[in-house]
Every structure is written in C-alpha cells, then in structure tokens.
Amino acid sequence: TQEAFSAASGHELVVGARSNSTGAIDGHYSGRLDEFAMWTTVLDADAVTAIYNNGSSIDLSEDSGNYDNSSSLQHWYRFENDYTDETGNGTTGTAQGTPSFGLDSNPPGSP
C-alpha cells in the first residue's frame, strides 16, 4: 500500500527506527533495507511496477519506460556504503547505532 507522508518542519525523518514523542530514537528495525526514496506525488501503479519489476536498480533521477516521476523525486538513498541523497538536495543521512552495509544477492525470504 502507498501512504502519504509529511514531515513537520524541524522534525527529523527516521528510516529503520521510530522517533517517540520526545524525539528520542527507539524501536530499531533489525532487518535489511535497500534503497529508500520519497516523491512529492503518489506514484501510479505503472511507475511502481517499472521500479520493482526491473530486477535491478533503475536510476530514479531519470524517467524510464513507465517510470515518469523523476521530477517529483525529493530524496533517494541507495545505502551503498554511505547515506548520500542521490538527488543532490544536500540531505545526506546520519547513522545512529551500528548499521552495516553489505551485498547480498539472496536476501531472507527470497527463493
């Protein structure tokens, strides 16, 4: 399912954990994450299919096939050994705790 998200001014966006009412980080996710992106619009089904059924990463900063939302892309973190925002918007992430990077072509739950 798709959900609209809005971050209030001055609040941090937390990926892989939750921020409680005092702003403290808790409830860390113990699984794996690969690429996190945010757009200013809800993606249509064709765009989502183009992103996920490609079988490999596509460049979200360029329109390709049924993915035509590159102009709405606000943040894109690939998590390839760093927390760089690939959009160039200057919003490099900061790690908390001890996350690690790794390449795994066969993640848990895959055949």
Secondary structure by P-SEA (a helix, b strand, c coil): cbbbbbbcccbbbbccccccccccccccccccccccccccccccaaaaaaacccccccccccccccccccccccccccccccccccccccbbbbbccbbbbbbbccccccc
